[in-house]
């Protein structure tokens, strides 16, 4: 299975209630190879919600280690909810045997290569969101929708399908 940010599947889970549909991922979802997740909703946040940026150097890794924080546009520290959402996302990844994750670039939860710098001025910096950092730490490869190529999708599908088939075979073995 492949974890995918739910906003990339047309689910209105983005902070402002919108979505970022990626058509090539919809086909994989219809084929039963995708598990949609929104770490922010899993962390207890509503949709819509105030925008959030990570403050302090180190992005999601630093937030997980207590060296940075997630702050919303109203100045409220929401780090605990972001960490909880990351943990729940990891739990789902483990439950379904996720072989990879495709996450929304620039998100404070899901950013894979880029996040906003915490000044709420639209400035992007290199870094990962909290959920992306935790998944990566736990050995789950993370990609953004901007990384997707036909070749990468084919490889991810092959891995997910092989893993799914192996899990089904193990479950069918007589005890």
C-alpha positions in Angstrom: 0.0 0.0 0.0 1.0 3.6 -0.6 0.1 6.3 1.8 -1.0 9.5 0.0 -1.9 12.9 1.4 -5.7 13.0 1.1 -5.7 16.5 -0.5 -3.9 15.0 -3.5 -6.9 12.7 -4.0 -9.4 15.5 -4.2 -10.4 15.3 -0.5 -10.9 18.8 0.8 -8.6 18.4 3.8 -6.1 21.2 3.0 -6.0 23.9 5.8 -8.2 26.2 3.8 -10.7 23.5 2.9 -9.4 23.1 -0.7 -7.6 20.2 -2.3 -4.7 19.5 -4.7 -5.9 16.7 -6.9 -3.3 14.7 -8.8 -5.1 12.7 -11.5 -2.5 9.9 -11.8 -3.0 9.1 -8.1 -6.7 8.8 -8.4 -6.3 5.8 -10.7 -4.0 4.1 -8.1 -6.7 4.8 -5.5 -9.4 3.2 -7.6 -7.1 0.1 -7.9 -7.0 -0.2 -4.1 -3.2 0.6 -3.8 -3.6 3.8 -1.8 -4.5 4.7 1.7 -5.5 8.4 2.0 -4.2 10.2 5.1 -4.3 13.8 6.4 -1.8 14.0 9.4 -3.3 17.3 10.5 -6.8 15.9 10.7 -5.4 12.8 12.4 -3.8 15.2 14.9 -7.3 16.6 15.8 -7.4 19.7 13.6 -10.5 20.8 11.9 -10.9 21.8 8.2 -10.7 24.6 7.6 -8.0 25.7 10.1 -5.5 28.5 10.4 -2.4 28.0 8.4 0.6 26.6 10.2 4.4 26.9 9.7 7.3 25.4 11.5 9.5 27.8 13.4 13.1 27.0 14.3 15.8 25.4 12.3 15.5 21.8 11.3 11.9 21.5 10.2 9.9 18.4 11.1 12.9 16.5 12.5 13.5 19.4 15.0 9.8 19.5 15.9 9.9 15.8 16.7 13.0 16.4 18.9 11.5 19.4 20.7 13.9 21.9 19.0 11.3 23.6 16.7 7.6 24.2 16.9 4.5 24.3 14.7 2.7 27.7 15.1 -0.5 28.7 13.5 -1.2 32.1 11.9 -2.7 33.3 15.2 0.5 32.6 17.0 -0.7 29.5 18.8 1.7 26.6 19.4 0.1 23.5 17.8 3.2 21.3 17.9 1.6 18.5 20.0 -1.2 18.1 17.5 1.3 17.9 14.6 3.3 15.2 16.4 0.2 13.3 17.3 -0.9 13.4 13.6 2.5 12.2 12.5 2.3 9.3 15.0 -1.2 8.3 13.8 0.0 8.5 10.2 2.8 6.1 11.1 0.4 3.8 12.8 -1.7 3.6 9.7 1.4 3.0 7.6 2.3 0.1 9.8 -1.3 -1.3 9.9 -1.5 -1.4 6.1 2.2 -2.3 5.4 2.9 0.9 3.5 5.9 0.6 1.2 6.0 4.4 0.5 4.3 7.7 1.0 3.4 10.4 -1.5 2.9 13.6 0.4 2.0 17.3 -0.3 5.1 19.4 -0.8 5.5 22.6 1.3 3.0 21.4 4.0 4.2 21.7 7.6 3.1 18.0 8.0 3.7 16.5 4.6 6.4 18.6 3.0 9.1 16.3 1.6 11.8 18.7 0.3 10.4 22.2 1.1 8.4 23.9 3.9 7.6 27.5 4.7 10.1 29.3 7.0 7.8 30.2 9.8 7.5 33.9 9.1 4.1 33.6 7.2 5.6 35.6 4.4 5.5 32.8 1.7 9.3 32.1 2.0 10.2 28.5 1.3 13.2 26.7 2.8 14.6 23.2 2.5 13.1 20.9 5.0 10.5 18.2 5.8 7.1 18.4 7.5 6.6 16.6 10.8 4.8 13.5 9.4 7.2 13.2 6.5 10.2 13.4 8.9 8.7 10.6 11.1 7.9 8.3 8.2 11.4 8.8 6.8 12.9 8.1 10.3 10.9 4.9 10.4 12.2 3.7 7.0 9.2 4.5 4.8 10.4 6.2 1.6 8.6 9.6 1.2 8.0 11.4 -2.1 6.2 14.6 -3.0 3.7 14.9 -5.7 6.3 17.0 -7.5 8.7 14.0 -7.6 6.2 11.9 -9.5 7.2 10.5 -12.9 5.7 7.7 -14.8 8.7 5.5 -13.9 8.5 6.3 -10.2 4.8 5.6 -10.0 5.4 2.2 -11.8 8.1 1.3 -9.3 6.0 2.3 -6.3 3.0 0.4 -7.7 5.1 -2.7 -8.3 6.5 -2.6 -4.7 3.0 -2.0 -3.2 1.4 -4.8 -5.3 4.2 -7.3 -4.4 3.9 -6.5 -0.7 0.1 -6.8 -0.8 0.3 -10.1 -2.6 2.9 -11.4 -0.1 0.7 -10.4 2.8 -2.4 -12.1 1.3 -0.4 -15.3 0.7 0.8 -15.3 4.3 -2.8 -14.9 5.6 -4.0 -17.8 3.4 -1.5 -20.3 4.8 -3.0 -23.1 6.9 -2.1 -22.9 10.5 
